[in-house]
Amino acid sequence: MIITEVIPSWFEYPLTIKIGAMPKFKITGTILRIKTDENIEGIAGTHFVNADNSLVAHIKRWQKILLKQDPFDIEKIWRDIYNTQNRILLGIPHALSVIDCALHDLKGKALGKPVYQLLGGYQHKVKAYASFPWWVNPIQLKGYLDPAMNRGFKAVKVRIGKDLEWDERVLKTVRDLGGNDLEIMADVNSGYSMRQALKVARVAERLDLRWLEEPLPSDDLTGLAELRNKVDVDIAGGENDAFTWRFREILERNAYDIIQPDVTRSGGITEVKKIAAIAESFGKLCVNHIFGVGPIQYANLQLLGAISNSPYMEYGFFPDEFLLTTDPIEIDKEGYAILPNKPGLGFELDEKALKKYEIHS
């Protein structure tokens, strides 16, 4: 079997959001198809916010690295791309990541097995938390929280980082509505200074949050380590980082209690499995960042099913139409995400929905 075609495309939703330190941005994403001479196709997705058109152009430019290769040679292809794009040139980690995920999907389909089982297999379900994708006014939180809890979720993550008074109102409202048994996570999206982060961390301690995510800019490893030493709530992050060498540095600097790589951004399934192993050697959890469409969720879930230090799965809680998959990931009545038993990454694209939002360039 050899690779015959590499077909990237991008899409854009008619939504603009603002969270944390990030500017307002439209929700965009990339879908990649890798075809073979045996009519087996690998599909994966990623998102390169506000620049998915450039990501598509980048993949098209470098597709020659993939053509005529054996798609089962995933480690070799990964190294070829990394050495060419990321070591010699200024590459885009998302490109390598989505290619790697598509190859794992293709391999699983060819062998008739889910990816997580081919990776070794560890767990068949993972506790999911409903991740609200944007700032929600405290007076509207009940309208988000009730549907999540009715669906079975026993944990939720809210976006904060607007201002300290607003943050405290949001967190207190969720605790009051959800009760003491609800696990709560909060994401600042790198929006605060040390002084502000310390204040919001004290609120997180008082309300017994499971973790506080990216309270400081993700490149401030010194500040993050200092904050960790001052507070009694787990500090999480890593969604904006890629590759084993970077996460080794993060772990050596004690910047986080919980690392959050993303297989569609941090180097692919091949690389993030290694990152999780490094985290395990430091006694740390690896709870993947999973923000985005269905293919992103499915790819990360497959990796979580194969590692022992990941007790949670982030589940983007937004309308199913925006998932671009024919089915959402199954959540059982206890709030666990069920690993799909379909071959590959376990999803089918909703071609009709993709066509509605796809941009042709």
Long-range contacts (C-beta under 8 A, 24 or more apart in sequence): 1-36, 1-37, 1-38, 1-40, 1-70, 1-71, 1-72, 1-110, 2-36, 2-37, 2-68, 2-69, 2-70, 2-71, 3-34, 3-35, 3-36, 3-66, 3-67, 3-68, 3-69, 3-70, 3-71, 4-35, 4-36, 4-37, 4-67, 4-68, 5-33, 5-34, 5-35, 6-32, 6-33, 6-34, 6-35, 6-59, 6-60, 6-63, 6-66, 6-67, 6-99, 7-32, 7-33, 7-34, 7-35, 8-32, 8-33, 8-55, 8-56, 8-59, 8-60, 8-98, 9-56, 9-358, 9-359, 9-360, 10-52, 10-53, 10-55, 10-56, 10-358, 10-359, 10-361, 11-52, 11-324, 11-354, 11-357, 11-358, 11-359, 12-52, 12-357, 12-359, 13-322, 13-357, 17-133, 17-134, 18-134, 18-135, 19-133, 19-134, 19-135, 19-159, 19-161, 19-187, 19-189, 20-159, 20-161, 20-187, 20-188, 20-189, 20-190, 20-191, 20-214, 21-161, 21-189, 21-190, 21-191, 21-217, 22-49, 22-189, 22-190, 25-49, 25-50, 26-50, 27-322, 28-52, 29-292, 29-293, 29-296, 29-324, 30-55, 30-56, 30-59, 30-94, 30-98, 31-295, 31-324, 31-349, 31-354, 31-358, 32-59, 32-98, 32-99, 32-102, 33-102, 34-66, 34-71, 34-99, 34-102, 34-103, 34-106, 36-71, 36-106, 38-110, 40-106, 40-109, 40-110, 41-106, 41-109, 42-71, 42-102, 42-103, 42-104, 42-105, 42-106, 42-107, 42-109, 42-344, 43-102, 43-105, 43-295, 43-345, 43-347, 43-349, 44-98, 44-99, 44-101, 44-102, 44-104, 44-105, 44-264, 44-295, 44-299, 44-345, 45-98, 45-101, 45-264, 45-292, 45-293, 45-294, 45-295, 45-296, 45-299, 45-324, 46-94, 46-97, 46-98, 46-101, 46-264, 46-265, 46-292, 46-296, 47-94, 47-264, 47-291, 47-292, 47-293, 47-296, 48-92, 48-94, 53-359, 53-361, 55-92, 55-94, 55-95, 56-361, 58-92, 58-95, 59-95, 59-98, 59-99, 62-95, 66-99, 71-103, 71-106, 71-107, 71-110, 72-107, 72-110, 74-100, 74-103, 74-104, 74-107, 74-270, 75-270, 77-103, 78-267, 78-268, 78-270, 78-271, 86-243, 93-242, 93-243, 93-265, 93-266, 93-267, 94-264, 94-265, 96-267, 96-268, 97-242, 97-262, 97-263, 97-264, 97-265, 97-266, 97-267, 97-268, 97-271, 98-264, 98-268, 99-268, 100-263, 100-267, 100-268, 100-269, 100-270, 100-271, 101-263, 101-264, 101-268, 101-269, 101-295, 101-299, 101-345, 104-268, 104-269, 104-270, 104-299, 104-302, 104-344, 104-345, 105-299, 105-344, 105-345, 106-344, 107-344, 108-343, 108-344, 108-345, 109-343, 109-344, 111-343, 112-343, 113-343, 114-302, 114-305, 114-339, 114-340, 114-341, 114-342, 114-343, 114-344, 114-346, 115-269, 115-302, 115-303, 115-306, 115-344, 115-345, 115-346, 116-301, 116-302, 116-303, 116-304, 116-305, 116-306, 116-339, 117-305, 117-306, 119-269, 119-273, 119-302, 119-303, 119-305, 119-306, 120-306, 121-305, 121-306, 122-305, 122-306, 122-307, 122-308, 123-304, 123-305, 123-308, 123-339, 124-305, 124-338, 124-339, 125-332, 125-336, 125-337, 125-338, 125-339, 126-301, 126-304, 126-305, 126-310, 126-311, 126-312, 126-313, 126-336, 126-337, 126-339, 127-154, 127-155, 127-311, 127-312, 127-313, 127-335, 127-336, 127-337, 128-153, 128-155, 128-312, 128-313, 128-314, 128-315, 128-329, 128-331, 128-335, 128-336, 128-337, 129-153, 129-155, 129-156, 129-157, 129-183, 129-185, 129-312, 129-313, 129-314, 129-315, 130-155, 130-156, 130-157, 130-315, 130-317, 131-156, 131-157, 131-185, 131-187, 131-290, 131-291, 131-314, 131-315, 131-316, 131-317, 132-156, 132-157, 132-158, 132-159, 132-317, 133-159, 133-291, 133-316, 133-317, 133-318, 134-159, 135-159, 135-160, 135-162, 136-170, 138-166, 138-169, 138-170, 138-173, 141-170, 141-173, 141-174, 141-177, 142-177, 144-317, 145-174, 145-177, 145-178, 148-317, 149-178, 149-182, 151-331, 152-331, 152-332, 152-333, 152-334, 152-335, 153-315, 153-317, 153-331, 153-335, 154-181, 154-182, 154-183, 154-334, 154-335, 155-182, 155-183, 155-184, 155-185, 155-210, 155-312, 155-335, 156-182, 156-183, 156-184, 156-185, 156-317, 157-184, 157-185, 157-186, 157-187, 157-213, 157-314, 158-184, 158-185, 158-186, 158-187, 159-186, 159-187, 159-189, 160-186, 160-187, 160-188, 160-191, 160-200, 161-187, 161-188, 161-189, 161-190, 161-191, 161-192, 162-191, 164-196, 164-199, 164-200, 164-203, 167-200, 167-203, 168-200, 168-203, 171-203, 171-204, 171-207, 171-209, 172-207, 175-207, 175-208, 180-208, 183-210, 184-208, 184-209, 184-210, 185-209, 185-210, 185-211, 185-212, 185-213, 185-236, 186-211, 186-212, 186-213, 187-213, 187-214, 188-212, 188-213, 188-214, 188-215, 188-216, 189-213, 189-214, 190-214, 190-215, 190-216, 190-217, 190-218, 190-240, 192-216, 194-223, 194-226, 194-227, 197-223, 197-227, 198-227, 198-230, 198-231, 201-227, 201-230, 201-231, 201-233, 201-235, 202-231, 204-231, 204-233, 205-231, 205-232, 205-233, 209-233, 210-234, 211-235, 211-236, 211-257, 211-258, 212-236, 213-237, 213-260, 214-239, 221-249, 221-250, 221-253, 221-255, 222-253, 224-253, 224-255, 224-256, 225-253, 225-254, 225-255, 228-254, 228-255, 228-256, 228-257, 234-258, 236-260, 236-287, 238-266, 238-289, 239-265, 239-266, 239-289, 239-291, 241-266, 242-266, 242-267, 242-271, 243-267, 243-271, 243-275, 244-271, 244-274, 244-275, 244-278, 247-275, 247-278, 247-279, 248-278, 251-278, 251-279, 251-282, 251-284, 256-284, 257-284, 257-285, 258-284, 258-285, 258-286, 258-287, 259-284, 259-285, 259-286, 259-287, 260-286, 260-287, 260-288, 260-289, 261-286, 261-288, 261-289, 262-288, 262-289, 262-290, 262-291, 262-296, 262-300, 263-288, 263-299, 263-300, 263-303, 264-292, 264-295, 264-296, 264-299, 264-300, 265-289, 269-299, 269-302, 269-303, 272-303, 273-303, 273-306, 273-307, 276-303, 276-307, 276-309, 276-310, 277-307, 279-309, 280-307, 280-308, 280-309, 284-309, 285-309, 285-310, 285-311, 285-312, 286-310, 287-311, 287-312, 287-313, 287-314, 288-313, 288-314, 289-314, 290-314, 290-315, 290-316, 291-316, 292-316, 293-322, 293-323, 293-324, 293-325, 294-323, 294-324, 294-325, 294-328, 294-329, 294-347, 294-350, 295-324, 295-325, 295-345, 295-347, 295-349, 297-323, 297-329, 298-325, 298-329, 298-340, 298-345, 298-346, 298-347, 299-345, 301-329, 301-337, 301-339, 301-340, 301-346, 302-339, 302-345, 302-346, 305-339, 313-337, 321-353, 322-353, 323-350, 323-353, 324-349, 324-350, 324-353, 324-354, 324-357, 325-349, 325-350, 326-350
